[in-house]
Amino acid sequence: MRTPDSHPLGLSRVFWISSSIISVVGAAFQLLTLRPNLIDLFGFRQTQTAFTIREYMSGNWSIDTPMPSLGPPWTNPYEFPLFQGIAAILGNVSGLPADTAGRVAGLVFFLASGWLMAILVRRWFGVRASLIALVFFQVTPFGVQWASSSMIEFAVTALVLGAIVAIDSYSKNKSWLLLLLSTGLLTLGFAVKITTALAWALVFIVAATGFTRQKVPSWRSIVTGASPLVIAFGVGLTWTRHADSVKEQNPIGTYLTSEALRQWNFGTLLQRWNLDQWDRIFERLPTLGASLWIFAVLLGIALWKLKLDLRLMALASVPVIAVLTFFNLFVVHSYYSIAIYPSFIAILGIGVAAVSALVSQRVISLFVAGALSALLLILAWTSTQGRILAALVGVEGDLPEISRVIAESTPADSGVIVVGCDWDPTPLYYAKRRGMTIPGWYYDGVPVDWVGNELTYLAFCGANYSMGEGDPASVLPGGSLFTQVAPGIYRIVGPVDPSLVK
């Protein structure tokens, strides 16, 4: 396997033409199967992102992330809202609705992530490995499912991979412009989603220092090359503290600060000894739907063929760092594997190329690479997970019934309390209303001064976004006056009388 480190950008005519064709075909497939709404896997997260996109498109620009689903002050900053801003500009310029603008922006970043991953693999491990990886990136069940999601995840991987490619170029020609570019991209990546960016820290350090088994960099090179990582991490922590300070202005937001979510994010030591939870993570890892053992064998062959190349070991560290650090997030959320998807796919491409390189005759070697790649894709799409995702491709989800009822039963400027759909903003998003979502386990009640003022209606949500049933008196403060206007929908007649509040 050739490792063409000498090329300034890691590109060649063969790579450029081939990768362009692969990316164009992948983009065309995604656009032809683009869903018009966000009712699919993790609609919760997609509509949460789209809510901010729509607010930006309407002119409500704020760095504190407008989020009209948790009550006043109608903000909820998790990540730095770069993706939402770009999607909103795209929507306003093109005339696309927020749903589609978010999906198209997500697809652009997906394609950028794949291309940057392929450039990095091309530079470190050769053309064959990079093109195989790029094909896998485009057509695995996991990639097809998440490529056009209205989510920030691929924006982060694109930023981080761009920073790694830039710093790898800097390590070879010492251009300060590349160092500045890498610092800027990495800083944005940490601000947008620090949990994803952290997983790629070791890859960045290896690229920044040019560290290999044959070359040990000087301390000066190490300090200069690693400085963007220190700056980016500091900015990421600063943004997290700012976001927490904004959340603390809302009595509900205090449940969503980084301190309150510490165990939710990192999990517990006891969890890490639970084999069932490890099984759940392994089932979701983007290994083309095939056995994790196949991935391990390909990685082992590549490590042997490349004589324990430090760059390959750094790529293999990405899922290890991510899962061990943010264990519970990978147990609970399947989409968190997007953060490590490029590293998995890169290793699969490198592994297939390494196997084919065992054959010296070029034509047979290419045949082995193609046959093994096809076999892996067949295993992926015929696996249980692959068949489930295949059934969802291009299928339009039904809009929530509760959204239709809320839209028909309440004025456009109403604030609506939705009980029974967890924190999910989907019912409010498709009703085009702002309000407050209350999980079933949330017992602190609705702030008295919001009832009848900011929030004037109450809706009960059932399973799968249908209408639910419940007692308004069990949700609203004592003394609240209400009247039913539709099944599961109540109008709050007036502000609460403070003298009646228990």
Buried (B, 14 or more C-beta within 10 A) or exposed (E): BEBBBEEEEBBEEEBEEBBEEBBEEBBEBBEEBBBEBBBBBBBBBBBBBBBBBBBBBEEBEBBBBBBBBBBBBBBBBBBBBBBBBBBBBBBBEEEBBBBBBBBBBBBBBBBBBBBBBBBBBBBBBBBBBBBBBBBBBBBBBBBBBBBBBBBBBBBBBBBBBBBBBBBBBBBBEEEEEBBEBBBBBBBBBBBBBBBBBBBBBBBBBBBBBBBBEEEEBEEEBBEBBBBBBEBBBEBBBEBBEBBBEBBBEBBBBBBBBBEBBEEBBBBEEEBEEBEEBBEBBEBBBBBBBBEEEBBEEBBEBBBEBBEEBBBBBBBBBBBEBBBEBBBBBBBEBBBBBBBBBBBBBBBBBBBBBBBBBEBEEEEEBEEBBBEBBEBBBBBBBEBEBBEEBBEBBEEEBEBBBBBBBBBEBBEEEBBBBBBBBBBBBBBBBBBEBBBBBBBEEBEEBBBBEBBBBBBBBBBBBBEEBBBBEBEBEEBBBEBBBBEEBBEBBBBBEEBBBEEEEE
